[in-house]
């Protein structure tokens, strides 16, 4: 007769199967994306230098930066180096006036006063946000091209500051979609998102500062007009007493009337500009709060996705994907700097017997307890991950086999004390642990894992519940 507990166990087993299927699907998708990225990278590095060499002529800074970019691509330089050269290219283009939009020369104070401040701010906004869209194009997949083209077209059509909030919201919506869709390294995704948002903050901070400066300028201008009006009144009185100089009086009065009329027109115009500037300043400052909130939400959302992608759902430990990235990073450090690290491979003893005798629910609880008891025994920079089934791995940076064995022995002794009660029967679990360190001559992390696996096999042959060092 099927009990309620059996039904729950069957339901949990179905959930585990679904999670495993989802995990496999995510890993396959990640592999496909990585292959696509590597293929595109090879293609760019193969053909871009040829194109650059053909079109680059002269001894200008722009031509020099192009040649440097070609050499860097041929040598397979790092992305940091490539990004640095692109910044040099950008600077050279601005200095040499290359590109569809020429850099505008700065105007004097009176020229700035005569030109509407809103027009200046709109142009600065367009230039800054065009750069952000170009950054998005260099990172996002082709499937986002239509949305980016739409945003770029809307930037060109911006005519009022009220349109700026809509553009910003569209960019954030696109970034959120990218965060949800992508399965790239979450650390890189976080860095990219924060870089984009930082650029938006920088643009709008500058605009807000410009509005504040404009407000101060109008305040100063208002003081100037007060003084000028006072002086005009005094000059009027002076001319009134000059009865013997009628002609001079007439000329002065005419000039004063002309100045007064022009001043009134200027006051009306300045008040209108000031009203627009104040309105725009309010729009930007209120939008700033929303912008910071969206930054926090984007960062939090990306971190949550990163945690889910790198976490084993059953035990809460890191998963195989996170382990592969960590062990590769440590291997790279060893190959470049000779930095030592060790690997522990933990295998639950006779785990199949536990599942068969007590059920998968008890087996799952055993795995959860292994993780729960082991984590406090490790350092902050050590990584404990579920490799698969009842196998766990611990990556220990800057640790030799002696130190790793001590940690492994603490884990073994702690786990052998685990006990469960199942229908008045005590359930115990022990582990066999294989320990190895990276050695001179190792080229891949697979070699290290194989040694740890051999050490586990030896520990089980010798009676289980022990630590073996290869």
Secondary structure, DSSP 4 states (H G I P E B T S, - for coil): ---HHHHHHHHHHHHHHHHHHHHHHHHHHHHHHHHHHHHHHHHHHHHHHHHHHHH--SSSHHHHHHHHHHHHHHTT--HHHHHHHHHHHHHHHHHHT-SSSPPPPPP-HHHHHHS-HHHHHHHHHHHHHHHHHHHHHHHS-GGGHHHHHHHHHHHHH--STHHHHHHHHHHHHHHHHHHHH--S-HHHHHHHHHHHHHHHHHHHHHHHHHHHHHHHHHHHHHHHHHHHHHHHHHHHHHHHT-TT-HHHHHHHHHHHHHHHHHHHHHHHHHHHHHHHHHHHHHHHHHHHHHHHHHHHHHHHHHHHHHHHHTB-TTTSSB-HHHHHHHHHHHHHHHHHH---EEEEEEEETTHHHHHHHH-HHHHHHHHHHHHHHHHTTS-TT-EEEEEETTEEEEEEET--HHHHHHHHHHHHHHHTT-EEEETTEEEE--EEEEEEE--TT--SHHHHHHHHHHHHHHHHHTTSSSEEE-
